Amino acid sequence: SRTQDLAAVTREADLLVAAVGRPRFVTAGMVREGAVVVDVGTNRVDGKLVGDVDFEAVRERAGAITPVPGGVGPMTIATLMENTFAAARRQACGPSL
């Protein structure tokens, strides 16, 4: 991120969604006590999948946190499939369906 003093901004959030594409970018010092943290990032480090959030450090501060893997990925895939099906149906049958 190019935001000046990003940690000061993120510490104000009740809900923090991390999708920066950098492994373990969000640290505990960037998270407000009790905040909900949604980690959308998927990065491979030393053969393991990790998110954009330093999960082990942030889980101590967060009220709730999504893991990587196993967090938002399955919902993302399901929504992508649903939207792909809807687009194909609209293309085949017209926009009224």
Backbone as ProteinMPNN parsed JSONL, in Angstrom:
{"seq_chain_A": "SRTQDLAAVTREADLLVAAVGRPRFVTAGMVREGAVVVDVGTNRVDGKLVGDVDFEAVRERAGAITPVPGGVGPMTIATLMENTFAAARRQACGPSL", "coords_chain_A": {"N_chain_A": [[0.832, -1.189, 0.0], [0.37, 2.294, -0.576], [-0.432, 4.17, 1.172], [-0.017, 6.784, 3.474], [1.202, 6.316, 6.732], [-0.217, 3.846, 7.222], [-0.851, 1.996, 9.259], [-1.998, 3.586, 11.274], [-4.377, 4.253, 10.075], [-5.601, 1.727, 9.638], [-5.899, 0.836, 12.252], [-8.135, 2.15, 13.113], [-10.277, 0.792, 12.154], [-13.223, -1.187, 12.428], [-13.806, -3.352, 10.941], [-11.577, -5.044, 8.999], [-10.377, -5.646, 5.871], [-8.103, -7.506, 4.206], [-6.314, -7.421, 1.284], [-3.898, -7.238, -0.275], [-1.89, -8.624, -1.523], [0.564, -9.304, -0.458], [2.542, -11.335, 1.494], [1.699, -11.89, 4.875], [1.457, -9.178, 5.482], [-0.218, -7.497, 7.024], [0.09, -6.677, 10.32], [-0.024, -7.335, 13.905], [0.113, -4.866, 15.185], [-1.258, -3.245, 13.491], [-3.908, -3.618, 13.814], [-7.001, -3.02, 15.327], [-8.001, -3.646, 18.665], [-10.215, -6.297, 19.061], [-11.279, -6.094, 16.508], [-12.781, -7.25, 13.424], [-11.216, -9.318, 11.172], [-10.703, -9.931, 7.846], [-9.108, -11.992, 5.744], [-8.177, -11.944, 2.551], [-6.079, -12.519, 0.98], [-3.829, -14.682, -0.826], [-0.938, -16.31, -0.706], [2.13, -17.926, -1.509], [4.526, -19.23, 0.559], [7.537, -20.64, 1.246], [6.522, -23.078, 0.298], [4.04, -23.223, 1.525], [0.635, -22.104, 1.913], [-0.149, -18.824, 2.737], [-1.735, -15.963, 4.17], [-2.447, -12.431, 3.633], [-2.362, -11.429, 6.088], [-0.668, -11.571, 9.181], [-1.357, -14.199, 10.655], [-1.044, -15.678, 13.15], [-0.055, -13.729, 14.942], [-1.968, -11.675, 14.744], [-4.371, -12.867, 15.461], [-4.52, -12.8, 18.21], [-5.316, -10.223, 18.83], [-7.567, -9.693, 17.309], [-11.161, -9.764, 17.141], [-12.441, -11.582, 15.603], [-11.255, -13.647, 12.962], [-10.373, -14.608, 9.64], [-8.957, -17.612, 8.416], [-6.107, -18.591, 6.36], [-5.063, -21.254, 4.515], [-8.602, -21.947, 3.837], [-10.412, -19.993, 4.601], [-11.972, -17.383, 3.248], [-11.792, -18.362, 0.685], [-13.329, -20.736, -0.281], [-15.931, -19.568, -0.343], [-15.518, -17.516, -2.163], [-15.022, -18.977, -4.52], [-17.491, -20.308, -4.79], [-19.222, -18.114, -5.185], [-18.146, -17.046, -7.534], [-18.706, -19.159, -9.309], [-21.522, -19.112, -9.198], [-22.049, -16.556, -10.295], [-20.928, -16.907, -12.842], [-22.596, -18.886, -13.901], [-25.039, -17.454, -13.885], [-24.42, -15.416, -15.729], [-24.003, -16.917, -18.063], [-26.566, -17.993, -18.393], [-28.049, -15.638, -18.803], [-26.905, -14.816, -21.206], [-27.662, -16.885, -22.903], [-30.477, -16.947, -22.672], [-31.431, -14.39, -22.533], [-31.768, -11.138, -20.919], [-33.991, -11.075, -19.222], [-34.27, -13.178, -17.477]], "CA_chain_A": [[0.0, 0.0, 0.0], [1.092, 3.57, -0.613], [-1.06, 5.056, 2.144], [0.852, 7.298, 4.534], [0.866, 5.817, 8.069], [-1.3, 2.882, 7.035], [-1.225, 1.394, 10.54], [-2.905, 4.505, 11.97], [-5.678, 4.15, 9.396], [-6.198, 0.411, 9.872], [-6.255, 0.7, 13.677], [-9.446, 2.768, 13.324], [-11.305, -0.043, 11.525], [-13.906, -2.281, 13.118], [-13.702, -4.442, 9.979], [-10.388, -4.86, 8.168], [-10.279, -6.626, 4.791], [-6.745, -7.459, 3.66], [-6.201, -7.966, -0.072], [-2.797, -6.457, -0.847], [-1.001, -9.482, -2.285], [1.883, -9.388, 0.182], [2.414, -12.268, 2.609], [1.777, -11.436, 6.274], [1.634, -7.721, 5.454], [-0.947, -6.895, 8.149], [0.646, -7.139, 11.589], [-0.87, -7.085, 15.075], [0.119, -3.436, 15.466], [-2.123, -2.553, 12.534], [-5.28, -4.068, 14.042], [-7.692, -2.554, 16.528], [-8.441, -4.706, 19.577], [-11.587, -6.731, 18.84], [-11.712, -5.915, 15.117], [-12.983, -8.416, 12.573], [-10.195, -9.285, 10.123], [-10.977, -10.839, 6.736], [-7.887, -12.133, 4.946], [-8.501, -12.388, 1.201], [-4.819, -12.81, 0.296], [-3.309, -16.037, -0.969], [0.472, -16.23, -1.079], [2.884, -19.141, -1.225], [5.803, -18.966, 1.228], [8.181, -21.903, 1.625], [5.643, -24.187, -0.052], [2.782, -23.168, 2.284], [-0.239, -20.967, 1.649], [-0.329, -17.867, 3.824], [-2.517, -14.807, 3.76], [-1.866, -11.095, 3.733], [-2.382, -11.114, 7.52], [0.154, -12.412, 10.054], [-2.462, -14.825, 11.369], [-0.738, -16.027, 14.547], [0.08, -12.507, 15.74], [-3.196, -10.871, 14.703], [-5.491, -13.574, 16.11], [-4.543, -12.402, 19.621], [-5.97, -8.911, 18.934], [-8.825, -9.654, 16.559], [-12.346, -10.398, 17.697], [-12.658, -12.703, 14.688], [-10.303, -13.593, 11.85], [-10.47, -15.726, 8.708], [-7.654, -18.227, 8.166], [-5.689, -18.949, 5.004], [-6.228, -21.525, 3.672], [-9.845, -22.342, 4.481], [-11.225, -18.846, 5.01], [-12.934, -16.876, 2.262], [-11.587, -19.021, -0.605], [-14.48, -21.511, -0.737], [-17.041, -18.664, -0.653], [-15.147, -16.826, -3.395], [-15.233, -19.913, -5.622], [-18.934, -20.514, -4.94], [-19.8, -16.896, -5.763], [-17.683, -16.988, -8.919], [-19.492, -20.136, -10.07], [-22.888, -18.601, -9.275], [-22.069, -15.445, -11.25], [-20.653, -17.456, -14.172], [-23.838, -19.531, -14.326], [-26.026, -16.401, -14.172], [-24.017, -14.745, -16.968], [-24.264, -17.844, -19.171], [-28.018, -18.067, -18.553], [-28.49, -14.382, -19.431], [-26.444, -14.798, -22.593], [-28.44, -17.863, -23.662], [-31.929, -16.747, -22.582], [-31.779, -12.974, -22.484], [-31.622, -10.515, -19.599], [-35.206, -11.107, -18.395], [-34.22, -14.278, -16.5]], "C_chain_A": [[0.875, 1.25, 0.0], [0.523, 4.585, 0.377], [-0.052, 5.484, 3.204], [0.325, 6.813, 5.882], [-0.347, 4.886, 8.025], [-1.771, 2.286, 8.359], [-2.182, 2.28, 11.325], [-4.302, 4.428, 11.373], [-6.345, 2.821, 9.743], [-6.597, 0.202, 11.328], [-7.599, 1.345, 14.01], [-10.593, 1.86, 12.877], [-11.904, -1.068, 12.483], [-13.851, -3.544, 12.266], [-12.534, -4.138, 9.059], [-10.329, -5.994, 7.154], [-8.909, -6.459, 4.148], [-6.707, -8.164, 2.31], [-5.107, -7.201, -0.808], [-1.813, -7.301, -1.652], [0.414, -9.561, -1.75], [1.767, -10.271, 1.423], [2.634, -11.611, 3.969], [2.01, -9.932, 6.4], [0.981, -7.044, 6.66], [-0.439, -7.523, 9.445], [-0.304, -6.8, 12.737], [-0.961, -5.599, 15.393], [-0.761, -2.615, 14.54], [-3.604, -2.804, 12.808], [-5.803, -3.556, 15.373], [-8.111, -3.761, 17.374], [-9.914, -5.021, 19.314], [-12.097, -6.588, 17.418], [-11.939, -7.263, 14.437], [-12.014, -8.285, 11.403], [-10.514, -10.364, 9.088], [-9.745, -10.844, 5.837], [-8.246, -12.75, 3.602], [-7.241, -12.857, 0.47], [-4.479, -14.283, 0.257], [-1.897, -15.931, -1.513], [1.142, -17.551, -0.732], [4.249, -18.747, -0.657], [6.357, -20.304, 1.709], [7.256, -23.101, 1.404], [4.319, -24.228, 0.687], [1.964, -21.974, 1.842], [-0.349, -20.115, 2.899], [-1.114, -16.683, 3.283], [-1.732, -13.515, 3.824], [-1.785, -10.641, 5.187], [-1.448, -12.083, 8.253], [-0.798, -13.065, 11.057], [-2.16, -15.058, 12.847], [-0.639, -14.793, 15.435], [-1.243, -11.759, 15.845], [-4.344, -11.555, 15.436], [-5.613, -13.214, 17.587], [-5.287, -11.083, 19.831], [-7.373, -8.909, 18.345], [-9.96, -10.309, 17.337], [-12.715, -11.633, 16.897], [-11.702, -12.529, 13.519], [-10.513, -14.806, 10.951], [-9.077, -16.291, 8.456], [-7.361, -18.344, 6.67], [-4.756, -20.14, 5.162], [-7.466, -21.831, 4.514], [-10.737, -21.214, 4.93], [-12.241, -18.471, 3.948], [-12.821, -17.567, 0.91], [-12.777, -19.825, -1.089], [-15.689, -20.636, -1.095], [-16.768, -17.905, -1.947], [-15.411, -17.717, -4.601], [-16.718, -20.132, -5.859], [-19.602, -19.306, -5.591], [-19.384, -16.734, -7.217], [-18.479, -17.951, -9.795], [-20.932, -19.663, -10.245], [-22.994, -17.485, -10.312], [-21.799, -15.913, -12.674], [-21.902, -18.12, -14.731], [-24.89, -18.489, -14.705], [-25.694, -15.683, -15.476], [-24.293, -15.626, -18.178], [-25.759, -17.949, -19.443], [-28.555, -16.803, -19.219], [-28.087, -14.326, -20.899], [-27.293, -15.737, -23.45], [-29.92, -17.515, -23.742], [-32.359, -15.294, -22.599], [-31.77, -12.454, -21.066], [-32.846, -10.629, -18.7], [-35.183, -12.223, -17.361], [-33.287, -13.989, -15.372]], "O_chain_A": [[1.989, 1.241, 0.523], [0.959, 5.736, 0.407], [0.672, 4.659, 3.76], [-0.876, 6.893, 6.142], [-1.354, 5.109, 8.697], [-2.971, 2.093, 8.556], [-3.091, 1.77, 11.98], [-5.296, 4.529, 12.092], [-7.522, 2.793, 10.102], [-7.541, -0.537, 11.606], [-8.143, 1.105, 15.088], [-11.753, 2.13, 13.188], [-11.192, -1.724, 13.244], [-13.85, -4.659, 12.788], [-12.505, -3.091, 8.411], [-10.241, -7.164, 7.528], [-8.593, -5.399, 3.609], [-7.025, -9.349, 2.205], [-5.362, -6.588, -1.844], [-0.989, -6.755, -2.386], [1.353, -9.85, -2.492], [0.969, -9.977, 2.313], [3.605, -10.886, 4.187], [2.686, -9.477, 7.323], [1.554, -6.127, 7.248], [-0.524, -8.736, 9.641], [-1.272, -6.063, 12.552], [-2.011, -5.125, 15.827], [-0.985, -1.428, 14.776], [-4.463, -2.263, 12.111], [-5.135, -3.647, 16.403], [-8.53, -4.784, 16.831], [-10.76, -4.127, 19.341], [-13.247, -6.931, 17.147], [-11.363, -8.278, 14.827], [-11.994, -7.26, 10.72], [-10.585, -11.55, 9.409], [-9.389, -9.825, 5.245], [-8.578, -13.933, 3.521], [-7.339, -13.526, -0.559], [-4.795, -15.037, 1.178], [-1.69, -15.51, -2.651], [0.759, -18.215, 0.231], [5.022, -18.033, -1.295], [5.714, -21.01, 2.487], [7.213, -24.022, 2.22], [3.544, -25.167, 0.505], [2.517, -20.949, 1.443], [-0.611, -20.624, 3.989], [-1.145, -16.443, 2.076], [-0.52, -13.508, 4.039], [-1.21, -9.594, 5.485], [-1.447, -13.281, 7.969], [-1.015, -12.553, 12.155], [-2.952, -14.668, 13.705], [-1.099, -14.821, 16.576], [-1.597, -11.265, 16.915], [-5.21, -10.872, 15.982], [-6.7, -13.314, 18.157], [-5.834, -10.853, 20.91], [-8.258, -8.204, 18.829], [-9.757, -11.267, 18.083], [-13.234, -12.608, 17.439], [-11.377, -11.407, 13.132], [-10.797, -15.902, 11.435], [-8.121, -15.533, 8.299], [-8.254, -18.213, 5.833], [-3.755, -20.046, 5.873], [-7.389, -21.956, 5.736], [-11.745, -21.464, 5.591], [-13.249, -19.155, 3.769], [-13.688, -17.372, 0.058], [-13.212, -19.623, -2.223], [-16.398, -20.936, -2.055], [-17.682, -17.675, -2.739], [-15.967, -17.258, -5.599], [-17.164, -20.143, -7.007], [-20.46, -19.467, -6.46], [-20.194, -16.323, -8.048], [-18.881, -17.595, -10.903], [-21.501, -19.801, -11.328], [-23.924, -17.472, -11.117], [-22.378, -15.376, -13.619], [-22.231, -17.94, -15.904], [-25.557, -18.626, -15.73], [-26.597, -15.373, -16.253], [-24.765, -15.139, -19.206], [-26.177, -17.988, -20.601], [-29.414, -16.88, -20.097], [-28.848, -13.842, -21.737], [-27.606, -15.417, -24.597], [-30.556, -17.76, -24.768], [-33.554, -15.006, -22.673], [-31.764, -13.234, -20.113], [-32.755, -10.309, -17.515], [-36.007, -12.218, -16.446], [-33.134, -14.814, -14.47]]}, "name": "protein", "num_of_chains": 1, "seq": "SRTQDLAAVTREADLLVAAVGRPRFVTAGMVREGAVVVDVGTNRVDGKLVGDVDFEAVRERAGAITPVPGGVGPMTIATLMENTFAAARRQACGPSL"}
